[in-house]
C-alpha cells in the first residue's frame, strides 16, 4: 500500500510518470503529469477497493445493483483526494516536483456518461452508499462519446462530439477476461427438455461482447470503495482476414463497427427507426451484461438462485433498464431450468422501480414489432407476464374489462407497443416517486389503476445531493465557515446544518458569509472570462437558471421577464437607474432533434447580444449563456449564485436536484410549488422562498376549462409589449419572422402556461429586488436556506431507500 507521507507520494508519482507514461519529469507534458497523478491517487484506493470486494463476498450480504443508463460523475481527482484525505500531501508532494495541483486538476476531462439530473442523481446515490458502507455495484454503459459538446455559432446550438476519452481515462480498469456475450434477433423454437417438459430455446441471429470497465467509488474517509461497472460493446468477430486480403477493407471490419455502435454515443438521436433500435439495443445490452455479471462473478458457484433476492436488489433508475425484468425471467427459465412460477417469484422480489417523470411522452413505449424482432424471446415473456397480470386484474375487478385494457402492458394505439412503466410497476416490489408532490401525482394521475390495486407498493423517496461534491469540494470557503461554526460532522450528517440557524443573527458570521459569496463570484468571473470570454459585471444580483432546455422547465418565462425589463427601459416606462443590477446566467443543452428548444436557445443568445450592448440599459442588465454547461462548471456557478430559478409549471417537474444544490450553497429560490420546491419551501420557510404561479390543482382546473394563451396576451399590456418587441425583429437584425415559431407557440399553444404565470412571476421578481436591496435581510435568508436544507442530502435519500424499499442495512 502506498505510503501516506509527502516523500512516499513523490516516489509513487515519479514512478507512475516514468513507468506508465514513459517520460521523465523534465520532458513531461501537463497531461502526462495529470495521468501520473491520477494513477498515483488511484493506487491509494486500490487496496481498499480489493478489501471491500473481499469483505462483501465473505459476508454474503445483500448488494444494491443500481441499474442506470446515465452516471454524470464529474471530475474524479478531487473526489478521490477528498475520500483518501490526500489533498495536503498531494499539494506538497507536487510542489517538491515544481508542479501545481490546481494546474493538473484542470487537465481532467469529466466523463461523458450522463446528460442531466437523472445521471447526476445516480452519481450522488452511489457516492452516498459508499460513504454509508452499503455494498453497491452501479451498472451502466461506457459511452465512447457523451451526449455532445455544445457550441454556439451565430447564437445557434451546434453539437460536436464529446471526445472525453481522447487523452486517456486513468480512473477505469478494463477487464476483457470477464466479458459477457449478448444476443440479438433471430427466433425462438420449442423443444422437450430432459425432464420431459416443453422448453423454449432462443436462436439469436447475431451477438456482441460486453467488456466491463470498473470505476472505483470511494466512501468519505471510511475505507469502503464500491464499484461502478460500465459496459463497452465489442464485436465477437471483429475482423475477417480473408475479406481484408481480398481488398474489401471496409467489409472486413463492418462487424466491429456495427457492434461498437451500441456503446458509441449517449442517447443517440431517436427520431429515426434506426435511432430507436439503437436505443433499445443499448438498454438491453447493459442490463443483460449486468445480470449475467452478478450471477457469474459475484455469487459463489453453488449459490441457489431461488434465494437471489437475499443477495441483490436491482433498482431500476427510470424505464431505461426495465428490459432487465424479462431478461432475468429468461435466464432463470431457459438457462437455469426454473418453472415459470419459480422464476416469477424470484424476479418479482429482485426489482424496484423509480419513476422520474410525469410527462406521458417520457414513459417509454417500445413498438412490439421492434421489440419482437430484436428480442423475440423477451417479447414472448412479456406477453406471458401480461396475460398472468391481467388475470389478476380481472379477479380483483370482475366485469371491468375497460380497466383491464387500460392496465395492459400492451398498448394498442397509436401503434402496438410495450408500456415499460407498466411492466416495471407490475414486476417491482416497490414503486417510488422522487418528491412528495411527484409521488402523489404518480399515484393519482400517472399510475392510478395500479396504485388502487396495490396501494402498499407505492412510496416516496425525495431526492438528495451529495454534500461531499456539492458543498465540501465545490464551495471550500463556505465549507470552512460552516466547520468553524459547528464542527466537521455535517459532511456525513447534513441535518447538523440546523446548528447554523443562530448564526443567521450574528453580525460577524453574516459578514463572513457575504465575503464567501463575493469570493465565489470572483472565482466564477475569472473562470467564465478564461473559459468563454464572458465578462461578469461586479455588484450584480446573480440570477441563475441552469437545467436541460425543455418547454416545461420554462426558460421562455425567464426570458420574457428579461425582455420585459428591457422593453420598459427602452420605451421610457422606467428609468435604467430603477432596474436592480442583475446578471442572468443560463446553462442548458437542447436535445439535437428538439427544434423548439433549439429555437429558444437561439432567441436567448440573440436577446443577450442586444441587451448586453444596449446603452439605454446602462449596464444594469446582462445575460450570460456559457456553452456546454456540465458538472465542472456547475461546481463554480452554483456557489456564486444569489437567486435560483426553479420555475417549471406546477405538476411537471418530478423533483429537481439543482434546486437543492443552490439552497445548500446559500442562494434563495424563486419557484413554483412543483417537485421538491414544495419541500424546500416548507423547510426553509415562506419568508425565505419567493413563491409564484399556479399550484397543481389550479393548473389542472385551468386546463380543464380550456386554456387560451391569447387571452393573457390581449389583456396584459406589458406582456403584449414584450412579445411584440420580439416579433418586431428587434432581436433578429430586423427580421420579424425569425422567432415566429417560439412566439406563436407561446400565443397559440403554450402547453406549459408560461403566459398564465407571467404576472405572478414578475410580481415575485419585484419582491426579490426588494429583499436584495436589504443586504442584512438577504444574508439572513441565505444563511437560513443553508441551515434548513440538510434534509436534501443523498445520504438521507439512501436511508429512506434502505428502510422503505431495499430492506437492507450498512455493513458493520
MISERO-648795 format. One line per field, with one value per residue (C-alpha): z, y, x. Coordinates in steps of 0.2 Angstrom, whole numbers, plus 2048, in hexadecimal, padded with zeros to 3 digits. Last residue first. Example, Ala and Ser with C-alpha at 12.3 -4.5 7.8 and 13.67 -1.06 7.14 Angstrom:
REM MISERO-648795
up: 824; 827;
north: 7FB; 7EA;
east: 844; 83E;
***
This chain:
REM MISERO-648795
up: 834; 822; 81E; 81E; 814; 811; 7FF; 7FE; 80E; 81A; 80D; 801; 80F; 815; 804; 802; 813; 80C; 7FC; 807; 805; 817; 81B; 813; 822; 826; 814; 811; 822; 81D; 80D; 816; 822; 814; 80B; 81A; 81E; 80C; 80B; 7F8; 7F5; 7FE; 7F3; 7E3; 7E7; 7EB; 7DA; 7D3; 7DC; 7D2; 7C2; 7C5; 7CA; 7BA; 7AF; 7B6; 7A9; 79B; 7A0; 79F; 79C; 78C; 785; 776; 76C; 773; 77A; 76B; 760; 769; 768; 756; 750; 756; 745; 73E; 742; 73B; 740; 746; 751; 762; 75D; 74F; 754; 75A; 769; 76E; 76B; 778; 785; 781; 782; 793; 799; 793; 79B; 794; 782; 786; 795; 78A; 77C; 788; 787; 794; 793; 7A3; 7A6; 7A4; 7B0; 7BD; 7BB; 7BD; 7CC; 7D4; 7D1; 7D8; 7CE; 7CE; 7DA; 7EA; 7EF; 7FD; 80D; 815; 810; 81B; 817; 81B; 813; 804; 801; 802; 7F5; 7EA; 7EA; 7DB; 7D8; 7E2; 7D7; 7D9; 7DE; 7E9; 7F4; 7F1; 800; 7FA; 801; 7F9; 7E8; 7E9; 7EE; 7DF; 7D4; 7DA; 7D1; 7D7; 7CA; 7C1; 7B8; 7C6; 7C8; 7B8; 7B9; 7C2; 7CC; 7CA; 7D8; 7DD; 7E5; 7DB; 7DF; 7E7; 7D8; 7CA; 7CF; 7D2; 7C4; 7B8; 7BB; 7BC; 7AA; 7A0; 78E; 789; 795; 794; 79D; 79D; 7A3; 7AB; 7B4; 7A6; 7A3; 79C; 78E; 788; 782; 77F; 78C; 787; 774; 775; 783; 77A; 76C; 777; 780; 76F; 768; 778; 776; 764; 76A; 776; 769; 75D; 768; 75D; 764; 777; 77D; 789; 797; 7A2; 7A4; 7AE; 7B2; 7B8; 7C2; 7C7; 7CE; 7C1; 7C7; 7C0; 7AF; 7B0; 7AF; 7A3; 796; 788; 788; 79B; 79C; 78D; 796; 7A6; 79B; 791; 7A1; 7A7; 797; 797; 7A8; 7A1; 792; 79D; 7A1; 7A9; 7A0; 78F; 791; 791; 79E; 7AE; 7B3; 7B8; 7C2; 7C8; 7CF; 7D6; 7CF; 7D9; 7CC; 7BA; 7B3; 7A3; 798; 78E; 78F; 79A; 79F; 7A3; 7A9; 7B5; 7BC; 7BF; 7C7; 7D4; 7D7; 7DA; 7E6; 7EF; 7F1; 7F8; 805; 80A; 80C; 818; 822; 824; 829; 836; 83D; 83F; 848; 844; 837; 842; 84D; 83E; 83B; 847; 83A; 82F; 83A; 82E; 822; 82C; 821; 81D; 82C; 839; 835; 844; 846; 843; 83C; 832; 82A; 826; 81F; 814; 80E; 808; 801; 7F6; 7E8; 7F2; 803; 7FC; 7EC; 7EC; 7FE; 801; 7F6; 7EF; 7F4; 7EC; 7F6; 7F8; 7F7; 7F7; 7ED; 7EF; 7FE; 7F3; 7E7; 7DD; 7E0; 7DD; 7CD; 7C6; 7CA; 7C2; 7BA; 7C2; 7D5; 7D9; 7CF; 7D4; 7E7; 7E3; 7DA; 7E8; 7F5; 7EB; 7E1; 7DD; 7E3; 7DD; 7E9; 7E6; 7D4; 7C6; 7C3; 7C5; 7B9; 7AC; 7AD; 7AB; 79C; 793; 785; 774; 766; 75D; 761; 76A; 76F; 77F; 786; 799; 79C; 7A9; 79E; 796; 7A7; 7AD; 79D; 7A1; 7B2; 7B5; 7C4; 7CB; 7D6; 7CC; 7BB; 7C1; 7C6; 7B5; 7AE; 7B7; 7B0; 79E; 7A0; 7A7; 798; 78B; 793; 793; 780; 77D; 786; 77B; 76C; 771; 761; 756; 765; 76C; 75B; 757; 768; 767; 777; 783; 78E; 79B; 796; 78A; 798; 7A2; 7B5; 7B6; 7C0; 7C5; 7D0; 7CF; 7DA; 7D4; 7DD; 7E5; 7D5; 7CD; 7DA; 7DA; 7C7; 7C5; 7D0; 7C8; 7B6; 7BB; 7BD; 7B2; 7B5; 7A3; 79B; 7AB; 7B6; 7A8; 79F; 7AE; 7B2; 7A0; 7A2; 7B0; 7AA; 79C; 7A9; 7A8; 79F; 7A8; 7B7; 7C2; 7C4; 7D5; 7D5; 7E7; 7E8; 7F5; 7FE; 7EE; 7E5; 7F1; 7E3; 7DB; 7E6; 7E7; 7E3; 7D9; 7E6; 7E0; 7DA; 7C9; 7C1; 7C8; 7CA; 7B9; 7B0; 7B7; 7B2; 7A0; 79C; 7A4; 79A; 789; 78B; 78D; 780; 773; 777; 774; 763; 75E; 761; 757; 748; 748; 747; 754; 761; 761; 76A; 77D; 783; 773; 76F; 77A; 76E; 75F; 764; 75D; 74C; 74A; 74F; 743; 735; 737; 728; 71E; 71F; 719; 70A; 702; 701; 70F; 71B; 716; 71B; 72B; 732; 741; 750; 752; 763; 760; 76F; 77A; 78A; 79B; 7AA; 7BC; 7CA; 7D9; 7EC; 7F6; 808; 813; 81D; 818; 80D; 803; 7F3; 7E3; 7D8; 7C5; 7BD; 7AA; 7A5; 793; 78B; 77C; 76D; 766; 756; 74F; 760; 762; 772; 779; 781; 78C; 78D; 79C; 79B; 7A8; 79A; 792; 783; 776; 770; 765; 766; 759; 753; 75A; 767; 773; 780; 784; 795; 797; 7A7; 79F; 797; 7A8; 7A5; 7B4; 7B4; 7BD; 7B1; 7A1; 794; 789; 77D; 789; 78B; 779; 77A; 768; 762; 763; 75C; 766; 75D; 763; 753; 756; 768; 76F; 778; 77B; 778; 782; 786; 77A; 77D; 789; 797; 79B; 7AC; 7BC; 7CD; 7D9; 7EB; 7FD; 80A; 814; 816; 80C; 7FE; 7FE; 7FD; 7EE; 7E5; 7E8; 7E3; 7D2; 7CF; 7D2; 7C6; 7B9; 7BB; 7BD; 7AC; 79E; 7A4; 7A0; 798; 7A6; 7AC; 7A3; 7AF; 7AA; 7B6; 7C5; 7BF; 7C0; 7D1; 7D7; 7D3; 7CE; 7D2; 7D7; 7EA; 7E6; 7E0; 7F1; 7FB; 7F2; 7F2; 804; 808; 7FC; 802; 80E; 804; 801; 7FD; 7F1; 7E8; 7E7; 7E0; 7D3; 7CD; 7C2; 7C0; 7C2; 7B7; 7B8; 7AB; 7A4; 7B6; 7BF; 7D1; 7D8; 7EB; 7F3; 801; 80C; 809; 816; 80D; 7FC; 804; 80E; 7FE; 7F3; 801; 803; 7F0; 7F0; 800; 7F8; 7E8; 7F0; 7F2; 7E1; 7DA; 7E1; 7D8; 7C8; 7C8; 7CB; 7BD; 7B1; 7B7; 7B4; 7A3; 79F; 7A4; 799; 79F; 799; 7AA; 7B3; 7A9; 79E; 79B; 7A1; 7AB; 7B0; 7B2; 7B7; 7C2; 7CB; 7CD; 7D5; 7E1; 7E6; 7E9; 7F3; 7FE; 802; 806; 812; 811; 80A; 7FC; 800;
north: 7EF; 7EF; 7FB; 7F5; 7EC; 7EE; 7F4; 7FF; 808; 807; 806; 812; 81E; 81D; 820; 830; 836; 833; 83C; 84B; 856; 856; 861; 870; 87A; 881; 885; 88E; 896; 89E; 8A5; 8AC; 8B5; 8BB; 8C2; 8CB; 8D3; 8D9; 8E1; 8E5; 8D2; 8D1; 8DE; 8D7; 8C6; 8CD; 8D5; 8C4; 8BD; 8CA; 8C5; 8B3; 8B6; 8C0; 8B3; 8A3; 8A2; 8A7; 898; 88C; 87C; 877; 889; 885; 894; 8A3; 89A; 88F; 89F; 8A7; 898; 894; 8A6; 8A9; 8AD; 8B5; 8C8; 8C8; 8D9; 8D3; 8C5; 8CD; 8DC; 8D1; 8D8; 8C7; 8C8; 8DA; 8D4; 8C6; 8D3; 8E0; 8D3; 8CD; 8DF; 8E3; 8D3; 8D0; 8CC; 8C0; 8B8; 8B4; 8AD; 8A0; 897; 889; 87F; 87C; 86C; 873; 881; 875; 86A; 879; 87E; 86D; 86D; 87E; 88E; 89B; 8A2; 89E; 8A8; 89D; 8A4; 8AB; 89B; 891; 887; 876; 879; 882; 874; 867; 86F; 873; 860; 85F; 86E; 87C; 889; 891; 89F; 897; 8A0; 89B; 896; 887; 87A; 883; 883; 870; 86C; 875; 86D; 85C; 85D; 853; 84C; 85D; 85F; 861; 873; 87B; 87C; 88C; 886; 895; 896; 8A8; 8AD; 8A1; 8A0; 88F; 888; 88F; 887; 875; 877; 87A; 869; 861; 866; 876; 874; 886; 895; 89F; 8B0; 8BE; 8CF; 8DD; 8EC; 8F0; 901; 8FA; 907; 903; 8F2; 8E6; 8D9; 8DB; 8D8; 8C9; 8C1; 8C2; 8B9; 8AC; 8A9; 8A8; 89B; 890; 891; 88B; 87C; 878; 87A; 86F; 860; 854; 858; 858; 86A; 86E; 87A; 887; 898; 8A6; 8B6; 8C4; 8D1; 8E3; 8E8; 8F2; 904; 90C; 906; 911; 90A; 90B; 913; 907; 900; 8FF; 8F5; 8EB; 8E5; 8E0; 8D6; 8CE; 8C7; 8C1; 8B9; 8B0; 8A9; 8A3; 89B; 891; 889; 878; 871; 877; 86D; 873; 868; 872; 882; 892; 89E; 8B0; 8B8; 8C9; 8D4; 8DD; 8D9; 8D6; 8C5; 8C5; 8B5; 8B0; 89E; 894; 8A2; 8AF; 8A2; 89C; 8AD; 8B2; 8A2; 8A4; 8B6; 8B1; 8A3; 8B1; 8BC; 8AD; 8A9; 8BC; 8BC; 8AD; 8B6; 8C5; 8BB; 8B1; 8C2; 8C9; 8B9; 8B8; 8AA; 8A2; 89B; 890; 888; 879; 874; 86F; 860; 858; 856; 847; 841; 852; 85A; 852; 85E; 86B; 877; 889; 885; 877; 882; 890; 882; 87B; 88C; 88F; 87E; 880; 872; 865; 866; 86D; 864; 856; 850; 856; 849; 84E; 848; 841; 83F; 82D; 829; 819; 80E; 7FB; 7FC; 804; 7F5; 7F5; 807; 80C; 802; 80A; 81B; 819; 82B; 835; 831; 826; 82F; 83F; 83B; 835; 845; 850; 847; 847; 839; 82D; 81B; 809; 7FB; 7E8; 7EA; 7DF; 7E7; 7F9; 7F5; 7EE; 7FD; 809; 7FF; 801; 7F4; 7FA; 7F7; 808; 818; 80E; 7FC; 7FD; 7ED; 7EE; 7ED; 7F8; 802; 7F1; 7EA; 7F9; 7F9; 7E6; 7EB; 7DB; 7D5; 7E2; 7D7; 7C7; 7D1; 7DA; 7CA; 7C2; 7D2; 7CE; 7BC; 7C2; 7D0; 7C5; 7B9; 7C7; 7CE; 7BD; 7BB; 7CC; 7C7; 7B8; 7C2; 7D0; 7DA; 7D5; 7D4; 7E5; 7ED; 7E6; 7E9; 7FB; 801; 80D; 817; 823; 834; 838; 837; 844; 841; 83B; 833; 822; 818; 805; 7F6; 7E5; 7D5; 7CF; 7CE; 7C5; 7B7; 7B3; 7B5; 7A8; 79B; 79E; 79C; 78C; 78E; 784; 790; 795; 797; 79A; 7A4; 7AD; 7B1; 7B8; 7C3; 7C9; 7CC; 7D8; 7E0; 7E8; 7F5; 7FD; 80D; 80E; 81A; 814; 802; 7FD; 7EB; 7E3; 7D6; 7C8; 7C3; 7C6; 7B8; 7AA; 79F; 7A2; 795; 79A; 78B; 796; 7A4; 7B4; 7C4; 7BF; 7B3; 7B9; 7CB; 7CC; 7C4; 7D0; 7DF; 7D9; 7D6; 7E7; 7F0; 7E9; 7EA; 7FC; 800; 7F5; 7FE; 80E; 808; 802; 813; 81C; 810; 814; 826; 834; 82B; 836; 82B; 82C; 82B; 826; 818; 80A; 801; 807; 7FC; 7ED; 7F4; 7FB; 7EA; 7E0; 7EC; 7E9; 7DE; 7E7; 7F7; 7EF; 7E7; 7E3; 7D0; 7CF; 7D8; 7CC; 7BD; 7C6; 7C8; 7D4; 7D7; 7C7; 7C8; 7DB; 7E7; 7F0; 7F9; 7F6; 801; 7FA; 807; 7FE; 802; 808; 807; 80E; 81A; 82B; 830; 820; 81C; 817; 80E; 80D; 7FC; 7FA; 7EA; 7E4; 7DF; 7D4; 7D4; 7C8; 7C4; 7BA; 7B3; 7A1; 7A3; 792; 78F; 780; 772; 767; 755; 757; 756; 765; 765; 772; 782; 78F; 7A1; 7AD; 7B8; 7C9; 7CD; 7C4; 7CB; 7C3; 7C8; 7CD; 7C9; 7C6; 7D7; 7E0; 7F2; 7FC; 80F; 81E; 822; 826; 82C; 83C; 838; 830; 83F; 841; 84A; 84B; 85C; 863; 875; 87F; 890; 8A1; 8A4; 894; 88E; 87E; 86F; 860; 851; 843; 83B; 831; 820; 81C; 810; 80A; 807; 7FC; 803; 7F6; 7F9; 7F2; 7FF; 807; 818; 821; 814; 815; 828; 829; 81C; 828; 838; 830; 829; 83B; 842; 836; 83A; 84C; 84F; 847; 839; 82E; 83B; 83A; 84A; 850; 852; 85E; 86B; 861; 861; 874; 875; 868; 873; 86B; 86E; 85C; 861; 86B; 85A; 852; 861; 862; 84F; 84E; 85B; 854; 842; 83F; 82F; 834; 846; 842; 836; 843; 850; 844; 83D; 84B; 84B; 83B; 83D; 82A; 826; 816; 811; 800; 801; 7F0; 7F2; 7E3; 7D8; 7CF; 7C0; 7C6; 7BE; 7C6; 7D7; 7D6; 7D1; 7DE; 7EC; 7E5; 7E7; 7F9; 7FD; 7F6; 800; 811; 817; 810; 81C; 82B; 826; 822; 833; 83C; 832; 837; 849; 84A; 842; 84F; 85D; 857; 84E; 851; 857; 84A; 83C; 833; 821; 825; 815; 813; 824; 82E; 820; 81E; 831; 831; 823; 82A; 83B; 833; 82A; 83A; 844; 836; 829; 81B; 811; 800;
east: 797; 791; 783; 771; 765; 752; 754; 744; 73F; 74D; 75C; 754; 751; 762; 768; 75E; 766; 777; 772; 771; 762; 75C; 76B; 762; 75D; 76E; 773; 762; 764; 774; 76D; 75E; 769; 774; 765; 75F; 770; 772; 761; 761; 761; 750; 748; 74F; 749; 738; 737; 73C; 72C; 721; 729; 726; 714; 711; 719; 710; 703; 70F; 71A; 70C; 716; 70D; 70F; 704; 6FF; 708; 718; 71A; 717; 726; 732; 72D; 72D; 73F; 747; 737; 73A; 74B; 752; 763; 75A; 758; 74E; 745; 734; 72E; 73A; 734; 722; 725; 72A; 71D; 70F; 716; 716; 705; 6FD; 6EB; 6EF; 6FE; 6F5; 6E6; 6F2; 6F8; 6E7; 6E5; 6D5; 6CB; 6D4; 6E5; 6E1; 6DB; 6EB; 6F6; 6EC; 6EE; 701; 704; 704; 712; 71E; 728; 737; 73F; 747; 737; 72D; 739; 749; 740; 72F; 737; 744; 736; 72B; 73A; 73D; 731; 726; 71F; 727; 737; 743; 750; 75D; 76F; 77A; 783; 777; 769; 772; 775; 763; 75C; 768; 761; 750; 741; 735; 733; 722; 714; 717; 71E; 731; 738; 747; 753; 760; 765; 775; 781; 793; 793; 789; 794; 7A5; 7A0; 793; 7A1; 7A9; 798; 794; 78E; 794; 793; 793; 783; 785; 778; 77A; 76F; 776; 783; 77B; 76B; 76A; 77B; 776; 785; 780; 76D; 770; 77C; 772; 762; 76A; 772; 761; 758; 764; 762; 74F; 751; 75B; 74D; 740; 74A; 74D; 756; 768; 761; 764; 772; 770; 77A; 772; 77A; 76F; 77A; 770; 772; 761; 758; 753; 763; 75E; 74E; 73D; 72F; 73B; 738; 74A; 74A; 739; 73F; 74E; 745; 738; 746; 74E; 73D; 738; 749; 745; 734; 73D; 749; 738; 73E; 72F; 735; 746; 758; 760; 764; 76D; 764; 76E; 76B; 77B; 776; 783; 791; 79F; 79C; 79F; 7A9; 7A8; 7B7; 7B1; 7BD; 7C9; 7BC; 7B0; 7BD; 7C2; 7B0; 7AC; 7BB; 7B6; 7A4; 7AA; 7B4; 7A5; 79B; 7A8; 7A9; 797; 797; 7A6; 79B; 78C; 797; 79D; 78C; 785; 772; 773; 780; 772; 76C; 77D; 779; 76C; 77B; 77C; 76F; 77D; 784; 793; 79B; 792; 79E; 7AC; 7A8; 79A; 7A1; 7B2; 7AB; 79E; 7AB; 7B7; 7A9; 7A4; 7B6; 7B8; 7A8; 7A9; 7B3; 7AA; 799; 794; 7A1; 7A0; 78F; 788; 777; 765; 755; 745; 741; 72E; 724; 719; 718; 70C; 6FE; 6FE; 6EE; 6EA; 6FC; 6FC; 6EC; 6F3; 704; 707; 6F9; 6F6; 705; 712; 70A; 70C; 71E; 722; 71B; 725; 735; 73E; 730; 731; 72B; 72F; 72F; 731; 72B; 71A; 721; 72F; 723; 718; 726; 72C; 71C; 71F; 719; 70B; 709; 6FF; 6F8; 6F8; 702; 708; 70C; 6FA; 6F3; 6E7; 6E1; 6DE; 6D5; 6C9; 6C6; 6BE; 6B3; 6BD; 6CA; 6D6; 6D4; 6D4; 6E4; 6EC; 6E8; 6F0; 700; 702; 6FE; 70B; 718; 715; 716; 726; 72E; 72A; 731; 740; 743; 742; 74E; 752; 744; 737; 73D; 73C; 72B; 724; 728; 731; 727; 732; 72A; 732; 724; 717; 720; 720; 732; 73F; 737; 742; 73F; 743; 749; 74F; 73F; 734; 742; 744; 731; 730; 73E; 736; 725; 72C; 735; 748; 754; 763; 766; 755; 74A; 756; 760; 750; 747; 756; 755; 743; 746; 756; 74C; 748; 759; 754; 744; 74A; 759; 754; 75B; 760; 761; 76E; 773; 763; 759; 764; 75D; 756; 766; 76E; 781; 78D; 799; 79A; 791; 79B; 7A2; 795; 784; 78A; 791; 783; 777; 782; 786; 774; 770; 77D; 779; 766; 766; 773; 76A; 75A; 762; 76A; 759; 751; 760; 75D; 74B; 74F; 74B; 756; 765; 772; 771; 783; 78D; 798; 793; 787; 791; 79F; 796; 793; 7A5; 7AC; 7A1; 7A6; 7B9; 7BC; 7AE; 7B8; 7C8; 7C1; 7D2; 7D1; 7DD; 7D1; 7C3; 7CE; 7D4; 7C2; 7C4; 7B9; 7B0; 7A9; 7A7; 7AA; 79E; 7A4; 79C; 79E; 7A0; 7A0; 7A8; 7A8; 7B7; 7B5; 7C3; 7B8; 7C0; 7B1; 7AC; 7B6; 7AE; 7BB; 7B7; 7B7; 7B6; 7AD; 7AE; 79D; 79F; 793; 786; 77D; 76F; 769; 761; 757; 752; 741; 73D; 730; 732; 738; 746; 753; 74B; 73F; 741; 739; 741; 745; 74B; 75A; 75D; 76A; 776; 782; 793; 79B; 7AD; 7B6; 7C7; 7C5; 7C7; 7CA; 7CE; 7C9; 7CF; 7DD; 7D3; 7DE; 7E0; 7D2; 7C6; 7BA; 7B8; 7A7; 7A3; 79D; 78B; 787; 77B; 777; 77C; 787; 790; 78E; 797; 790; 79B; 790; 787; 797; 7A2; 7A9; 79B; 7A0; 78E; 787; 787; 78A; 790; 78B; 790; 78A; 798; 78F; 79C; 79B; 788; 789; 795; 78A; 77B; 784; 78A; 778; 771; 77D; 777; 765; 768; 770; 77A; 785; 794; 7A0; 7AD; 7B4; 7C4; 7D3; 7E0; 7DA; 7DF; 7F1; 7F1; 7E9; 7F6; 805; 815; 827; 82A; 82B; 81A; 813; 816; 810; 7FF; 7FD; 800; 7F4; 7E6; 7E9; 7DA; 7D6; 7C4; 7C9; 7D7; 7CB; 7BE; 7CA; 7D1; 7C0; 7B9; 7A6; 79C; 78D; 788; 77B; 772; 770; 76E; 773; 777; 776; 77E; 778; 785; 78F; 79B; 7AA; 7A5; 7A3; 7B3; 7BD; 7B6; 7B9; 7CB; 7CE; 7C8; 7D2; 7E2; 7DE; 7DA; 7EC; 7F0; 7E3; 7EB; 7FB; 7F2; 7EA; 7FA; 803; 7F4; 7F5; 808; 807; 7F9; 804; 812; 821; 833; 83A; 830; 837; 82B; 824; 813; 811; 823; 82A; 81B; 814; 825; 826; 815; 818; 829; 821; 813; 81F; 829; 819; 813; 804; 80F; 807; 800;
***
